[in-house]
């Protein structure tokens, strides 16, 4: 039997095969909605990799005081921020995912769209699920959309939950 897609209120028939679902999250309501939709659509037989990406600010390399570089400070800052960002996102996802869900959590640093595409390729994900938030005109102009990047570059289908 061929896999089929249906409306969001019905689980997707995968022909008995377990899917590997990659869910890109942050600490937003939209991310929790994306996880809930992913589980509703792809069910409890699927494996879920939950990825949080901390998007680093551009590096400025220069000297500060007695030989401390901004780049070096940036590296140490990422490690402490990374832990906080990941925990905030993960706690929201654990609230919406069933206790018996097969969840693996990953945290990366970099451009969110590129990192998610790389992980999807590395882990051979069958589908990527992300939430989308309404953004104002200036935000869309000056901040690239992760959803748009994924739709254009992902190695597998992308489901954007609104």
C-alpha positions in Angstrom: 0.0 0.0 0.0 1.3 3.4 -0.9 1.8 6.1 1.8 -0.9 8.8 1.7 -1.4 12.2 3.1 -4.6 13.4 4.8 -6.0 16.3 6.7 -4.2 17.4 9.9 -6.9 15.6 12.0 -5.8 12.2 10.7 -2.5 10.4 11.0 -0.5 9.8 7.8 -0.4 6.2 6.6 3.2 5.4 6.1 2.6 1.8 4.9 3.9 0.4 8.2 7.3 2.0 7.9 8.6 4.2 10.7 9.5 7.7 9.6 12.4 9.8 10.9 10.9 13.3 11.6 13.2 16.3 12.2 11.4 19.1 14.1 13.2 22.5 14.2 12.2 24.3 17.4 12.9 27.3 19.6 11.0 28.4 22.7 8.0 29.7 20.8 4.3 28.7 20.8 4.7 28.0 17.0 7.4 25.4 17.8 5.2 23.6 20.3 2.4 23.7 17.7 4.8 22.2 15.1 5.7 19.3 17.4 2.1 18.6 18.2 1.2 18.6 14.5 4.2 16.3 13.7 3.1 13.8 16.3 -0.5 14.0 15.3 0.4 13.4 11.6 3.3 11.0 11.8 2.3 9.1 15.0 4.0 7.2 17.8 5.8 4.8 15.5 8.0 7.5 14.1 11.4 8.7 15.4 11.7 12.4 16.2 14.9 14.4 16.2 14.2 17.8 17.9 16.8 20.4 16.9 17.4 23.8 18.4 19.8 26.1 16.6 21.4 29.1 18.3 22.0 31.6 15.6 25.3 33.3 16.4 25.8 37.0 15.8 28.6 37.8 13.3 32.1 37.6 14.7 34.1 40.7 15.3 37.8 39.8 15.7 39.9 42.4 17.5 42.0 42.9 20.6 40.5 43.9 23.9 42.7 44.6 26.9 45.5 42.2 27.6 45.2 39.9 24.5 41.5 38.8 24.9 39.8 38.6 21.5 36.1 39.2 20.9 36.1 35.9 18.9 37.4 34.0 22.0 34.8 35.6 24.2 32.1 34.8 21.6 33.1 31.1 21.7 32.7 30.9 25.5 29.5 32.9 25.4 28.0 30.4 22.9 28.5 27.5 25.2 26.6 29.1 28.1 23.8 30.6 26.0 23.5 27.3 24.1 22.6 25.4 27.2 20.0 28.0 28.2 18.4 28.2 24.7 18.3 24.4 24.4 16.6 23.9 27.8 14.0 26.6 27.1 13.0 24.9 23.8 13.2 21.4 25.1 10.9 22.1 28.1 8.2 23.4 25.8 8.4 20.3 23.5 8.3 17.9 26.4 5.0 19.6 27.4 3.3 18.7 24.1 5.0 15.4 23.2 3.6 12.2 24.7 5.8 10.5 27.4 6.3 7.5 25.2 7.4 9.4 22.1 10.8 8.4 20.6 12.6 11.8 21.0 16.2 12.7 20.5 17.4 16.3 21.2 20.2 18.1 19.4 21.5 21.7 19.8 23.6 23.4 17.2 25.2 26.8 16.6 25.0 28.5 13.2 22.5 29.6 10.6 19.2 27.8 11.5 18.2 26.9 8.0 21.6 25.6 7.0 22.1 23.7 10.2 18.7 22.0 9.9 19.4 21.0 6.3 22.8 19.6 7.3 21.3 17.5 10.1 18.4 16.3 7.9 21.0 15.1 5.4 23.3 13.6 8.1 20.4 11.8 9.8 18.6 10.9 6.6 15.4 12.5 7.8 12.2 11.7 5.9 10.5 15.0 6.7 11.3 18.3 8.4 8.6 20.0 10.5 8.8 23.6 11.6 6.5 26.3 12.9 6.0 29.6 11.2 5.2 32.9 12.8 3.6 36.0 11.3 6.3 38.5 10.9 6.1 42.2 10.0 7.3 43.7 6.7 10.7 45.0 8.1 11.4 41.7 9.9 10.8 39.8 6.7 13.1 42.2 4.8 16.0 42.1 7.3 15.7 38.6 8.8 15.8 35.7 6.4 13.0 33.2 6.8 14.2 29.8 8.1 11.0 28.2 6.5 11.8 29.7 3.1 15.4 28.5 3.3 14.3 25.0 4.2 11.7 24.8 1.5 14.3 25.9 -1.0 17.3 23.8 0.2 16.1 20.9 2.3 17.0 17.3 1.2 13.5 16.1 2.1 9.9 17.4 2.2 9.2 20.3 4.6 6.0 20.8 6.5 5.5 24.4 7.8 2.9 24.5 10.5 0.9 27.8 10.8 
